[in-house]
Amino acid sequence: MKAVPQEEMPADSICLTIGDGRVIPLTKDQVSRVMEALMVDDETDLIPTGQVARMLGVTPVTVRRLLDSGAIPYVRYVDGGKRMVSRRDVIEFMGRRSVSDQR
């Protein structure tokens, strides 16, 4: 896979964005494999709120608000411990948010 400048990509293409503004084009097969890997139903695949913030492109404060409101479920293993979120729940939330944004 070779990264190219973002402006060289067709508007309807699927790609990964790199921090320097370049993108890596993905085939439909590659996208399918990535989505399958992300959607693995593994309840032990818990991520910290900082990673949730990066996935959603929001601040950690916004993530805390989403968790407090019940928009995304979370667990704590000990009293006062860090909140952990299922990667699957974050992806499902992203899908729900995407659908509501289109209305």
Secondary structure as UniProt FT lines:
FT   STRAND          4..5
FT   HELIX           6..8
FT   TURN            11..12
FT   STRAND          15..17
FT   TURN            19..20
FT   STRAND          22..25
FT   HELIX           28..38
FT   TURN            43..44
FT   STRAND          46..48
FT   HELIX           49..56
FT   HELIX           60..69
FT   STRAND          75..76
FT   TURN            79..80
FT   STRAND          83..86
FT   HELIX           87..101
//
